[in-house]
């Protein structure tokens, strides 16, 4: 039933649209030539009317209201769909700009349709100020979040701070690609194929990392520890070699390796290298470079140490032991 009324108000087939236009033209023509006057006189009689306070409703008024609303929404649906199809054919326009213009056109078209329909049915539009005040109170209480998300979505489309296919990361750890920005929420597709619907307000009030805002380049970090007995300069050379040999590593900025700290069991080195397109993933090049470092270290005899602990066992005559000491590594 819902789909029936939806198709009735907003038809899809061109034949239906043509019939609607013919019906509208015929209805307006008959009304202009007063052929509908006898019908109006009959349906407007007191026998077919009732009163609600100071307002009088007749069968003619109700029928006129229904026909007018259906025709107005028919025309509005056709105009809105036509504008949407034309805008979708503009390939040079960014998807975010296209979505913003389409939403604006739809809001304007349906607002104009409702205004024209109410005016045609004889409603006093000045009474809408009362409705506007009530709507404002409703937005202030029950619809505050909905209104905030809607306005935030419009601001995001205007600012272009996030767009479709951008790679973003939120404060709560949500990480993925922007797939759709709607009136209430933004859809993020995570690397494990989850689709997370994030309220638009979160993008305005929280910190958001956009990995592809101005560039798709991304930096990868790898921490490596080498033994104190190893040749540190040789180790740095091999680490940089492993990074440069990877096909996704770019030459500018070039890979760099820093000595970070003298730890308990190792000298810790930090590798930075950049990839051209972070949207293709970070874990694969990181894993490949770590495997290359492991191979080059083994070939060159450079040791990656692991923590060791010495344990001393002591015994005394009072415990029936000896003064011998043992050491376990």
C-alpha positions as a Python dict, from the first residue, in 0.01 Angstrom:
ca = {
    (1, 'X'): (0, 0, 0),
    (2, 'X'): (284, 237, 87),
    (3, 'X'): (458, 169, -245),
    (4, 'X'): (128, 222, -430),
    (5, 'X'): (80, 570, -287),
    (6, 'X'): (447, 649, -345),
    (7, 'X'): (414, 554, -712),
    (8, 'X'): (90, 752, -728),
    (9, 'X'): (254, 1069, -594),
    (10, 'X'): (588, 1023, -771),
    (11, 'X'): (551, 812, -1086),
    (12, 'X'): (854, 667, -1263),
    (13, 'X'): (734, 561, -1610),
    (14, 'X'): (723, 823, -1886),
    (15, 'X'): (377, 707, -1990),
    (16, 'X'): (245, 780, -1642),
    (17, 'X'): (406, 1122, -1645),
    (18, 'X'): (251, 1201, -1983),
    (19, 'X'): (-94, 1094, -1863),
    (20, 'X'): (-50, 1310, -1554),
    (21, 'X'): (30, 1615, -1764),
    (22, 'X'): (-272, 1549, -1987),
    (23, 'X'): (-495, 1510, -1681),
    (24, 'X'): (-364, 1831, -1526),
    (25, 'X'): (-414, 2024, -1851),
    (26, 'X'): (-768, 1886, -1893),
    (27, 'X'): (-861, 1962, -1533),
    (28, 'X'): (-738, 2319, -1557),
    (29, 'X'): (-907, 2366, -1893),
    (30, 'X'): (-1244, 2243, -1768),
    (31, 'X'): (-1216, 2461, -1461),
    (32, 'X'): (-1127, 2767, -1669),
    (33, 'X'): (-1430, 2715, -1896),
    (34, 'X'): (-1667, 2666, -1597),
    (35, 'X'): (-1760, 2310, -1696),
    (36, 'X'): (-1691, 2202, -1337),
    (37, 'X'): (-1928, 2461, -1189),
    (38, 'X'): (-2233, 2225, -1163),
    (39, 'X'): (-2021, 1972, -977),
    (40, 'X'): (-1897, 2241, -742),
    (41, 'X'): (-2251, 2363, -667),
    (42, 'X'): (-2368, 2011, -577),
    (43, 'X'): (-2067, 1911, -364),
    (44, 'X'): (-2057, 2248, -189),
    (45, 'X'): (-2407, 2221, -42),
    (46, 'X'): (-2467, 2206, 330),
    (47, 'X'): (-2574, 1844, 299),
    (48, 'X'): (-2213, 1756, 212),
    (49, 'X'): (-2044, 1992, 459),
    (50, 'X'): (-1943, 2000, 825),
    (51, 'X'): (-1802, 2266, 1054),
    (52, 'X'): (-1495, 2249, 1273),
    (53, 'X'): (-1497, 2560, 1490),
    (54, 'X'): (-1516, 2859, 1257),
    (55, 'X'): (-1393, 2657, 958),
    (56, 'X'): (-1633, 2500, 707),
    (57, 'X'): (-1537, 2184, 520),
    (58, 'X'): (-1742, 2060, 228),
    (59, 'X'): (-1707, 1760, 3),
    (60, 'X'): (-1602, 1994, -279),
    (61, 'X'): (-1327, 2152, -65),
    (62, 'X'): (-1192, 1813, 44),
    (63, 'X'): (-1200, 1675, -312),
    (64, 'X'): (-1035, 1991, -443),
    (65, 'X'): (-766, 1967, -175),
    (66, 'X'): (-688, 1604, -256),
    (67, 'X'): (-673, 1661, -632),
    (68, 'X'): (-463, 1974, -590),
    (69, 'X'): (-213, 1808, -356),
    (70, 'X'): (-173, 1504, -579),
    (71, 'X'): (-126, 1717, -891),
    (72, 'X'): (118, 1952, -719),
    (73, 'X'): (328, 1664, -587),
    (74, 'X'): (313, 1494, -927),
    (75, 'X'): (455, 1801, -1094),
    (76, 'X'): (708, 1854, -814),
    (77, 'X'): (826, 1493, -844),
    (78, 'X'): (871, 1524, -1220),
    (79, 'X'): (1062, 1852, -1188),
    (80, 'X'): (1280, 1714, -906),
    (81, 'X'): (1364, 1395, -1095),
    (82, 'X'): (1438, 1588, -1414),
    (83, 'X'): (1677, 1820, -1228),
    (84, 'X'): (1845, 1526, -1054),
    (85, 'X'): (1900, 1339, -1382),
    (86, 'X'): (2043, 1648, -1548),
    (87, 'X'): (2283, 1712, -1259),
    (88, 'X'): (2397, 1348, -1252),
    (89, 'X'): (2506, 1380, -1615),
    (90, 'X'): (2753, 1657, -1530),
    (91, 'X'): (3070, 1449, -1496),
    (92, 'X'): (3300, 1742, -1415),
    (93, 'X'): (3109, 1824, -1096),
    (94, 'X'): (3229, 1664, -772),
    (95, 'X'): (2994, 1418, -607),
    (96, 'X'): (2966, 1630, -291),
    (97, 'X'): (2867, 1941, -491),
    (98, 'X'): (2619, 1737, -691),
    (99, 'X'): (2458, 1596, -375),
    (100, 'X'): (2435, 1943, -222),
    (101, 'X'): (2272, 2096, -530),
    (102, 'X'): (2028, 1804, -567),
    (103, 'X'): (1918, 1832, -203),
    (104, 'X'): (1878, 2209, -235),
    (105, 'X'): (1671, 2175, -554),
    (106, 'X'): (1449, 1908, -397),
    (107, 'X'): (1387, 2119, -85),
    (108, 'X'): (1302, 2428, -292),
    (109, 'X'): (1076, 2237, -533),
    (110, 'X'): (873, 2063, -263),
    (111, 'X'): (854, 2376, -48),
    (112, 'X'): (717, 2567, -347),
    (113, 'X'): (477, 2279, -419),
    (114, 'X'): (340, 2279, -65),
    (115, 'X'): (304, 2659, -63),
    (116, 'X'): (124, 2662, -399),
    (117, 'X'): (-100, 2375, -294),
    (118, 'X'): (-205, 2542, 32),
    (119, 'X'): (-265, 2872, -145),
    (120, 'X'): (-474, 2702, -415),
    (121, 'X'): (-689, 2533, -151),
    (122, 'X'): (-761, 2870, 7),
    (123, 'X'): (-555, 2837, 324),
    (124, 'X'): (-438, 3161, 482),
    (125, 'X'): (-60, 3132, 467),
    (126, 'X'): (-18, 3380, 750),
    (127, 'X'): (-138, 3107, 983),
    (128, 'X'): (184, 2922, 902),
    (129, 'X'): (365, 3156, 1139),
    (130, 'X'): (193, 2976, 1427),
    (131, 'X'): (305, 2646, 1281),
    (132, 'X'): (657, 2784, 1240),
    (133, 'X'): (665, 2882, 1607),
    (134, 'X'): (549, 2537, 1712),
    (135, 'X'): (806, 2379, 1482),
    (136, 'X'): (1077, 2594, 1640),
    (137, 'X'): (980, 2475, 1986),
    (138, 'X'): (981, 2116, 1861),
    (139, 'X'): (1327, 2159, 1714),
    (140, 'X'): (1447, 2310, 2039),
    (141, 'X'): (1342, 2001, 2235),
    (142, 'X'): (1263, 1676, 2060),
    (143, 'X'): (1423, 1738, 1719),
    (144, 'X'): (1740, 1910, 1832),
    (145, 'X'): (1972, 1625, 1734),
    (146, 'X'): (1799, 1570, 1400),
    (147, 'X'): (1824, 1939, 1314),
    (148, 'X'): (2187, 1947, 1426),
    (149, 'X'): (2279, 1648, 1209),
    (150, 'X'): (2095, 1794, 909),
    (151, 'X'): (2269, 2132, 938),
    (152, 'X'): (2604, 1962, 1000),
    (153, 'X'): (2558, 1758, 681),
    (154, 'X'): (2496, 2074, 479),
    (155, 'X'): (2805, 2241, 632),
    (156, 'X'): (3018, 1937, 549),
    (157, 'X'): (2902, 1949, 187),
    (158, 'X'): (2981, 2320, 167),
    (159, 'X'): (3322, 2295, 335),
    (160, 'X'): (3428, 1982, 142),
    (161, 'X'): (3632, 1875, 445),
    (162, 'X'): (3520, 1516, 380),
    (163, 'X'): (3406, 1380, 46),
    (164, 'X'): (3311, 1043, -98),
    (165, 'X'): (3597, 788, -101),
    (166, 'X'): (3805, 989, 151),
    (167, 'X'): (3992, 779, 407),
    (168, 'X'): (3909, 906, 757),
    (169, 'X'): (3974, 809, 1117),
    (170, 'X'): (3760, 920, 1412),
    (171, 'X'): (3854, 973, 1776),
    (172, 'X'): (3686, 647, 1878),
    (173, 'X'): (3907, 448, 1639),
    (174, 'X'): (3657, 413, 1354),
    (175, 'X'): (3865, 392, 1037),
    (176, 'X'): (3746, 360, 679),
    (177, 'X'): (3627, 519, 356),
    (178, 'X'): (3346, 773, 321),
    (179, 'X'): (3082, 615, 99),
    (180, 'X'): (2783, 846, 141),
    (181, 'X'): (2692, 1173, 313),
    (182, 'X'): (2321, 1190, 388),
    (183, 'X'): (2091, 1436, 560),
    (184, 'X'): (2132, 1266, 900),
    (185, 'X'): (2443, 1049, 890),
    (186, 'X'): (2765, 976, 700),
    (187, 'X'): (2832, 618, 593),
    (188, 'X'): (3186, 484, 655),
    (189, 'X'): (3300, 151, 512),
    (190, 'X'): (3572, -4, 729),
    (191, 'X'): (3852, -231, 596),
    (192, 'X'): (3666, -536, 733),
    (193, 'X'): (3359, -440, 521),
    (194, 'X'): (3152, -306, 809),
    (195, 'X'): (2928, -11, 723),
    (196, 'X'): (2922, 237, 1012),
    (197, 'X'): (2661, 517, 1011),
    (198, 'X'): (2814, 812, 1197),
    (199, 'X'): (2594, 1115, 1285),
    (200, 'X'): (2700, 1423, 1090),
    (201, 'X'): (2731, 1617, 1415),
    (202, 'X'): (3027, 1399, 1520),
    (203, 'X'): (3230, 1531, 1227),
    (204, 'X'): (3169, 1889, 1345),
    (205, 'X'): (3227, 1849, 1720),
    (206, 'X'): (3502, 1582, 1735),
    (207, 'X'): (3852, 1556, 1594),
    (208, 'X'): (3862, 1376, 1258),
    (209, 'X'): (4173, 1263, 1070),
    (210, 'X'): (4131, 1278, 693),
    (211, 'X'): (4418, 1076, 547),
    (212, 'X'): (4341, 1192, 193),
    (213, 'X'): (4233, 1554, 244),
    (214, 'X'): (4506, 1715, 29),
    (215, 'X'): (4716, 1412, -70),
    (216, 'X'): (4694, 1033, -75),
    (217, 'X'): (5052, 997, 49),
    (218, 'X'): (5099, 827, 384),
    (219, 'X'): (5390, 757, 618),
    (220, 'X'): (5464, 416, 767),
    (221, 'X'): (5666, 368, 1086),
    (222, 'X'): (5866, 60, 1190),
    (223, 'X'): (6056, 28, 1520),
    (224, 'X'): (6354, -213, 1513),
    (225, 'X'): (6590, -310, 1794),
    (226, 'X'): (6947, -428, 1729),
    (227, 'X'): (7205, -575, 1964),
    (228, 'X'): (7466, -356, 2130),
    (229, 'X'): (7728, -580, 1970),
    (230, 'X'): (7597, -512, 1618),
    (231, 'X'): (7723, -256, 1368),
    (232, 'X'): (7458, 16, 1403),
    (233, 'X'): (7562, 204, 1087),
    (234, 'X'): (7537, -119, 886),
    (235, 'X'): (7198, -191, 1039),
    (236, 'X'): (7067, 156, 939),
    (237, 'X'): (7197, 103, 586),
    (238, 'X'): (7019, -231, 553),
    (239, 'X'): (6695, -90, 695),
    (240, 'X'): (6694, 191, 438),
    (241, 'X'): (6777, -59, 164),
    (242, 'X'): (6478, -274, 259),
    (243, 'X'): (6249, 29, 242),
    (244, 'X'): (6382, 157, -92),
    (245, 'X'): (6345, -185, -255),
    (246, 'X'): (5973, -198, -187),
    (247, 'X'): (5773, -103, -501),
    (248, 'X'): (5526, 115, -312),
    (249, 'X'): (5793, 324, -137),
    (250, 'X'): (5830, 665, -302),
    (251, 'X'): (6156, 858, -347),
    (252, 'X'): (6025, 1193, -221),
    (253, 'X'): (6011, 1217, 74),
    (254, 'X'): (6291, 964, 93),
    (255, 'X'): (6306, 696, 366),
    (256, 'X'): (6484, 795, 687),
    (257, 'X'): (6604, 596, 986),
    (258, 'X'): (6666, 742, 1333),
    (259, 'X'): (6840, 608, 1641),
    (260, 'X'): (6573, 654, 1907),
    (261, 'X'): (6701, 516, 2237),
    (262, 'X'): (6948, 301, 2426),
    (263, 'X'): (6712, 45, 2577),
    (264, 'X'): (6786, -228, 2831),
    (265, 'X'): (6852, -501, 2576),
    (266, 'X'): (6881, -320, 2242),
    (267, 'X'): (6950, -4, 2049),
    (268, 'X'): (6613, 100, 1909),
    (269, 'X'): (6594, 239, 1556),
    (270, 'X'): (6291, 403, 1393),
    (271, 'X'): (6223, 378, 1018),
    (272, 'X'): (5999, 624, 832),
    (273, 'X'): (5905, 566, 470),
    (274, 'X'): (5624, 702, 255),
    (275, 'X'): (5384, 536, 13),
    (276, 'X'): (5204, 710, -276),
    (277, 'X'): (4848, 593, -207),
    (278, 'X'): (4753, 509, 149),
    (279, 'X'): (4404, 402, 41),
    (280, 'X'): (4561, 80, -93),
    (281, 'X'): (4653, -20, 262),
    (282, 'X'): (4940, 23, 509),
    (283, 'X'): (4984, -321, 660),
    (284, 'X'): (5105, -494, 344),
    (285, 'X'): (5404, -264, 273),
    (286, 'X'): (5486, -254, 644),
    (287, 'X'): (5490, -633, 661),
    (288, 'X'): (5694, -665, 340),
    (289, 'X'): (5961, -421, 461),
    (290, 'X'): (5984, -593, 802),
    (291, 'X'): (6038, -930, 631),
    (292, 'X'): (6308, -777, 411),
    (293, 'X'): (6481, -631, 717),
    (294, 'X'): (6470, -971, 888),
    (295, 'X'): (6625, -1137, 581),
    (296, 'X'): (6899, -874, 537),
    (297, 'X'): (6986, -884, 908),
    (298, 'X'): (7023, -1263, 899),
    (299, 'X'): (7244, -1244, 590),
    (300, 'X'): (7467, -980, 752),
    (301, 'X'): (7483, -1134, 1098),
    (302, 'X'): (7304, -845, 1272),
    (303, 'X'): (7119, -964, 1579),
    (304, 'X'): (6772, -856, 1687),
    (305, 'X'): (6794, -918, 2064),
    (306, 'X'): (6526, -1037, 2298),
    (307, 'X'): (6503, -955, 2670),
    (308, 'X'): (6721, -1170, 2899),
    (309, 'X'): (6719, -1195, 3277),
    (310, 'X'): (6978, -1338, 3517),
    (311, 'X'): (6840, -1531, 3818),
    (312, 'X'): (7073, -1607, 4112),
    (313, 'X'): (6992, -1887, 4359),
    (314, 'X'): (7140, -1854, 4708),
    (315, 'X'): (7122, -2091, 5000),
    (316, 'X'): (7235, -2069, 5364),
    (317, 'X'): (7329, -2322, 5635),
    (318, 'X'): (7012, -2242, 5827),
    (319, 'X'): (6803, -2357, 5529),
    (320, 'X'): (7008, -2671, 5476),
    (321, 'X'): (7165, -2527, 5165),
    (322, 'X'): (7512, -2439, 5058),
    (323, 'X'): (7685, -2120, 4967),
    (324, 'X'): (7697, -2219, 4603),
    (325, 'X'): (7538, -1975, 4361),
    (326, 'X'): (7376, -2066, 4036),
    (327, 'X'): (7306, -1839, 3745),
    (328, 'X'): (7030, -1892, 3487),
    (329, 'X'): (7011, -1685, 3172),
}
